[in-house]
Amino acid sequence: MAAESSKEELVQLIKRFGAFLTVKMTNLFSISFHNLNSRSVGAVAGLAVAIVFTWRLLRTPSGAQRRQPKRQAPAAGTSGVTSHSNTAFVPSGVSQPSDDVRAQNVVDEFFQPVKPTLGQIVRQKLSEGRKDLSKVVTCRLLGVILEESTPEELQKGATVRSSVLEVLLEITKYCDLYLMERVLDDESEKKVLLALEDAGIFTSGGLVKDKVLFCSTEIGRTSFVRQLEPDWHIDTNPDIVSQLARFIKYELHISPTRTERPASNVFSSPSLEKFFGSV
């Protein structure tokens, strides 16, 4: 409001000055040109120069005002000024910093990489090997699928590890899975099959009982693997893993401790679920 009032006063001042000059010019040019002398001509020229100078003088403040630099941020000493008063000086076309932050957050969320599902990870990990959909995977039971780690423990009972179930079911969706183990008697076989059935592996997954193989020696398990010629074999026995490295394209050695890789096609992990990143 103060700026508009000053501008109106300046306009009125110019108008009054213009009216005064008009009267003076009328009186001056009413004199006959015959009566003009060198002094009169000089007076007219001086008046013209004064008009131009006055006009430029009156024009300068408004121009300088337009060229004023942008308002600087208040100094640290002016702590008495509230953040609300600072906000009032921000033009409507300029976005607040908080608006920029919110917009950047939206962009970041939009371009945030999507986390792959467990099924996608399983397919990606097992994608090496045959290019068709019928990939073959062989896996031992003790220490990988079951809580027990020795054939002697299977004589007492068998328990499926709950943490491996989700991964196991995903493998059966994309691969032809065979489970195998060395047992000491027929009762151990029954206990293993019952534990797998109770866990829902035969109903929820694509696994059938005929693909659970049993033998009485470690050599017999090795023979199973070589006959099936899988794309992947999963085992806990380092000797068998080393023996099969020449014949099987990829192997996963399950071991609680980090071991030296016997070959470039042998991978190691503390558990099956950790290899696929499900825990």
Secondary structure by P-SEA (a helix, b strand, c coil): caaaaaaaaaaaaaaaaaaaaaaaaaaaaccccccccaaaaaaaaaaaaaaaaaaaaaaaaaaaaaacccccccccccccccaaaaaaacccccccaaaaaaaaaaaaaaacbbbbcaaaaaaaaacccccccbbbbbbbccccccccccaaaaaacccccccaaaaaaaaaaccbbbbccccccaaaaaaaaaaaaaaccccccccccccccccccaaaaaaaaaaacccbbbbccaaaaaaacccccbbbbbccccccccccccccccccccccccc
